[in-house]
Amino acid sequence: MKFPDYITDHKKNLLICFSGGLLFSALLFFFGLGASELLLLWLCYAAILIFTIWTDYLNKRRRIRSLLSILDSLDQKYLLAEIADNPETELEKVYFHLLRTALKDMTDEIAVSKRMSQEYRDYIEQWIHEIKVPITGIELVCENNKTDITRKIMTQTELIEQEVEKVLFYARLGSVEKDYLIKEISLKNCVLEVLARNKQFLIQNGVCVYTDSITDTVYSDQKWLCFILNQIIINSIKYRSEHPPVIQIVSHNTENYVALSITDNGIGIKPSEISRVFDKGFVGSNGRCGTNATGIGLYLCERLCAKLGIGIDIESETGHYTTVLLYFPKSDHLNI
């Protein structure tokens, strides 16, 4: 707190003191006190007033700095009222009481909100596991009765399963660190697993995927990485051009990282939109052309990559190609 601010806060009190001084000076002058004596009284009065104001200002500034220092040292700022020193004045006691009451009510509300949110996430996860049972049943029935119709049903079932999985990963996004296992995995095995999972969808769309140039291994979580690759590959098919869709997947081993590039020959992304593709809910001009885009897929990929320490980037040229790059850092600690 600056001294001018302190004066502004106490201007009413100072105005009363000045008015009272003038009143008493007039009375003393009326009763015959001389000008020199009045001047001496005013000097003494002003000195006492200035000393009192300056002392009070220094005490308040010290108190505020002490509270700010305590606040800066706290990770949980809302604990200030509990951690701070005992109130020094009656007014502070009232303020601290109000603060503790308000913060207690806030923490109670947050606790209720967290509990309801956790219950909702638990229900969503339970529902997802339960819905997978009939989906698997549909896939088995179609697999055992292969016709053109059942193949189309399997294609749609794969799309349903992808959306269900997206909901599951979105629900778990806030606690990824509790559900992953970092180990050495083959990038090619992950890619082949994703392709097998979407076999009918790829066949129905006539997609050609080249995987011969994937030769490297990385340290990551296979389940989460497969989800990321699945979203990227499905997007490559969704935003296809008039040409037969072709996806080229290549790994590059450098000194500091392993890079995995997924390149398609689709419609590409406009330069003005490429910086926003990872924003939550952003669908862009391509997503408004009947692909039923939600703007969640790449958002989840970016968030999961951040959790797993994987770099992600996109390069694209409108009408020609889109390349998604994943960078897996190398570290000597991973070899221990």
N, C-alpha and C positions, 0 to 999 in steps of 0.2 A: 504493500500500500504506500502510495506517494503522499507527501505532505499536503499538496494542493487538494488531493482527494479527501484527506482527513478534514481539511478546513471546509470543504464543500459539504461534507456530511454533518458538520457541527455549526453551520452558519446561523442557524436559528438561535442556538445557545449563545453564540458570540454576539449576535444582534441584541439579545436580551441583556447581556452583560454591559454592552456599550450604552444601551438606553438607560439602564439602571445607574451607570456612572454619570451620565448627563443629568439625570433627575436629582441625584444627591448633590452634584456640583451646583446646580441651580439653587437648591435649598440652602446649602452652606453659604453661597454667595449672597442670598437673601438675608441670612442672619449675620452678615458682616464679615465673612472670611475674605481675605485679600486674594488678589490674582496669583501672587507668588506662592502663597500657601496651597491654593487649588492646583497649581502646576506641579508642586511637589507631591501632592496626593495622587494626581493622575500618573506621575512617573512610577510611584510605588505600586499603584493599582495595576498599571500596565505590566510592570516587571513580574508581579505575582501571577497575573493572568497568563503571560507568555510562558513562564516557568511551568505552570500547571498544564497548559496545553501541550508544550513540548514533551514533558515527562509522560503524559498520557499517550501521546502519539508514539513515543519510543516503546512503551510497554505493549501497545497494540501491535506495532510492527514486529516486535520480537515474538509475540504470540502467534501471529499469522505465519511468520517464517518457520516457526517450530512446527506448526500443523502441516504446512506445505512440505517440509522435510520428511515428516512422518508419512505423509501421503505418497511421496515419491518412492519411499522405501518399501511400500506395500505392493505385493502382486495383486492382491484382491482389495481394491480401493474402498469397497463398501464396508470394510472393517475399521475404517478410520475412527468412528465414534467409540469403538470398543478398545482400540489400541492407544488412542491419544491420552495425554496426561489428564488428570482430574480437572474439571472446570475451575477456572480461577475467579469467576464472578457469578453472581446470581443469574445474570442474563445468559452467560455461557451454559449454566446448568439447564436453563429452559431450552436453549438451542440444541444442546446435546440430547436432551430427552426427546425432543421432536425428531431429531435425526435418527436416533436409535429406533423410535417407534415406526418411522417411515421405512427405514431399511429392513426392519423385521418383517413388516408387511410385504415389502418387495421380495425378500428372500422366500417367504412363504408362498407367494404367487409363483415365483420361479420354480420352486420345488414341485408345486402342483402341475405346472406346465411341463416340466421335465418328466414327471411320472406319466402324465397323459401321453406325451410324445413317445416315451419308451414303450408304453402299452400298445400304442398304435403301430410302432415299428415291429414289435413282437407279433402282433396280429397279422401284419402284412407278410412277414417272413413265414408264419405258419400257413397262411392262405396260399402263398406261392408254392410251398412244398406240397400242399394238398392238391393244388390245381395241376401240378406236374404228373400226378398219377393218371388222370384221364387223358392227358396229352400223350403220355407214354403208351397208354392203351390204344389210342387212335393210331399212333405210329405202328404198333405191332399188328393191328388189324389190317392196315394198309400194306404193310410189308408182306403179310401172308396172303394177300389178295391183290396182286399187282395188276392194275388196269390203268388206262389213261385217266380215268376219274380218280382212282385212289392216289395216283402220282400227283395230281393237282391238289388233292386233299392234303397229302404229305407236305407239299410246298407251302400251303397256307398254315399248316400245323407248325412248320419250322419258323415261320414268321411270328406266329403266336408265342412260341417258346422264346424267341428272341426278345419280344416285348415284355414277357413275364420276367425274364432274366434281367432286363434293364431296370424294372421296378425293384427287384431284389438288390441289385448293386447300388441303386440310388438310396434305398432304405439303409444300407450298410455304409454309406459314404462317410458318415461321421465317425465310424469306428473301424476303419480299414486296418489300422495297426494291430487290432486284436484278432484279425482273421487272415493273416497271410503268413506264408512260410517261404523264406528266401533260400533258394538253392540253385545249383547249376542246372540249367535246362537248355534243351536244343531248340533254337528258333524254328528250325524246319519242322520239328515234331509239333510245335504249337500251331504253326500255320496249317499243317495237314489236319490237325484235330479240328480246327475251325472250318476248313473246307469240307471235311466229312460231316460235320454237324449241319452244314447247309447244302448238302449234296443235291437234293431235289430242287432247291431254289436256284442253284447254279446251273443245273441241267435245263430247267424250264426257261432260263434266260439266255442259254447258249453261251455261257461265260467261259473264256479260255484263261487259265491261270498258269503262269510260269513260275516254278519254284526251284529250278535247278541251281540257281545262284545263291541259295541259302545254305551256308556251310558253318556258321559260327554258333557258339554257345554263349549264354549270358547268365548272370545271377539275378534272378527275379522270382516272383510268385507266378506259377504257371496258370492258375485259375484266373487271376486278375489280368494277366497278360493276354490270355485267350479272349477274354471279354473285350479288351481294347482292340485287338486285331479283328475280332468279329464285327465291331461297330464300324471300323474303317473299311473292311471289305464289303459289308452290306451297303455302305454309303457309295462305294465305287459302282455298285450295280444299280442302286436307286437313281443315281444321276448319270446314267449312260447317255451316249449320243446315238445318232442314227446308225452308226457303225456297230458291228458285232463287238460286244464288250471284251476287252483284253486287260488283264491285270498282271503286272510284272512285279515280282517281289524279290528283292536283292538285299544281301547283307554285306557290309563293308567293315573290315577289321582295321582300326587305326591304333595309334599309340595310346591314346587316352580313352577311347570309347569304341563300342561296336554300334554301327548304324544299320538300321533296317528301313528300307524304303519300299513303300507300296505305291506303285504308279498305275493309273488307269488312263484310258483314252476317252474319258467322258466329256461332259459339257464344260467342265472347268468352273472356276469361281472368279467373279469379277474382282479386279484389283481393289476397288473401293470397299469390298466386303471381306476380303481375306483376313484382315486383322481382327474381325469380329466373330469368326466362325466358332471360337471356343466360348463365346458368351452364352450364358444360360438363356434358353428360349429364342435365340437368334436363328431364323430359318433362311433369311436372305431371299433374293429373287428366285433362285432355283427351287427353294422349298415351297414357293407359292404357285408352283406350276403343276399341282396335282399329285405330288409325291407323299402327301400326308406327313410332312416333316414336323417334328416337335421341338427341335433345337436342344434336345437333351443328350443325344448320343455323343457328340464331340465334346460337349461340356463335361460329361462323365469321364471321357477319355483323358481330358486335360487334368481334371482333379485327381484321378487315379494315378496318372503319370507323376504328378507332383508328390503324391504320397509315397510312391515307389522309387522316387529319385530318377525317373526316366525323363529325358528331354523330348519334347514333341514340337514339330514345326510343319508347316504346310507351304508348298509351292504350287502354283497353278497358272495356267494360261487359258483364257476363255476360249472354249470351242476346241481345245486340243488335249489337255491332260490335267491331272491333279496328282501330286505326289505328297504323301504323308511320310514324314521322317521321324523315326524313333531313335533316340540316342541313349545307349546303355553305358554308363560310366564304368571304367575299370578301376580297381583298387587292390593294392597288395593285401589289405586286411581280409578280402574275400577268399584269399587262397590259404588262409591259416586253418 
